[in-house]
């Protein structure tokens, strides 16, 4: 699971809820989350909408356009 969340309290809460069931990658901004999504290819992504760098909507749009292995940042 990839968690893209810039609020530390919310990130901690979500991590606590899911860490016993999933291996979790965390990112505090959209650009880092995008890079982790491309390199790690998580099964699920939980993303905030308003984040520094790239917002969650733009990140999802870019990921949906990707054919696996074709994005080079």
C-alpha positions in Angstrom: 0.0 0.0 0.0 1.2 3.5 -0.8 0.0 6.3 1.5 0.3 9.8 0.2 -0.5 12.2 3.0 1.2 15.4 4.1 -0.6 15.8 7.5 1.5 14.0 10.1 -1.4 13.2 12.4 -3.5 11.8 9.7 -0.6 9.8 8.3 0.1 8.3 11.8 -3.6 7.4 12.2 -3.8 5.6 8.8 -0.5 3.8 9.4 -1.7 2.6 12.8 -4.9 1.3 11.2 -3.3 -0.6 8.3 0.2 -1.6 9.4 -0.8 -5.0 10.8 -2.3 -6.0 7.4 -0.2 -4.3 4.8 3.4 -3.4 3.9 3.1 0.4 3.7 5.2 2.9 1.8 4.5 6.5 2.9 5.1 9.8 1.1 4.5 13.3 2.3 4.1 15.0 -1.1 2.7 14.2 -4.5 6.0 14.0 -6.3 7.5 11.5 -3.9 4.3 9.5 -3.9 4.4 9.4 -7.8 8.0 8.2 -7.8 7.3 5.5 -5.3 4.2 4.4 -7.2 6.2 4.0 -10.4 9.1 2.2 -8.8 7.2 0.0 -6.3 3.9 -0.5 -8.1 1.7 -0.8 -5.0 -1.5 -2.8 -5.0 -3.5 0.1 -3.6 -2.9 3.9 -3.1 -4.5 6.0 -0.5 -3.9 9.7 -1.4 -4.7 13.1 0.1 -6.0 15.5 -2.5 -4.2 18.7 -1.5 -0.4 18.0 -1.1 2.7 20.0 -1.8 4.4 19.5 -5.2 1.8 17.5 -7.1 -1.7 17.2 -5.8 -3.5 13.8 -5.5 -5.7 14.4 -8.5 -2.8 15.1 -10.8 -0.8 12.2 -9.4 -3.8 9.8 -10.1 -4.2 11.3 -13.6 -0.6 10.7 -14.4 -0.6 7.2 -13.0 -3.8 6.3 -15.0 -2.1 7.4 -18.2 0.9 5.2 -17.6 1.5 1.9 -19.3 3.5 -0.1 -16.7 7.2 0.7 -17.1 6.8 3.5 -19.6 7.0 6.6 -17.4 10.5 8.0 -17.2 10.5 11.1 -14.9 
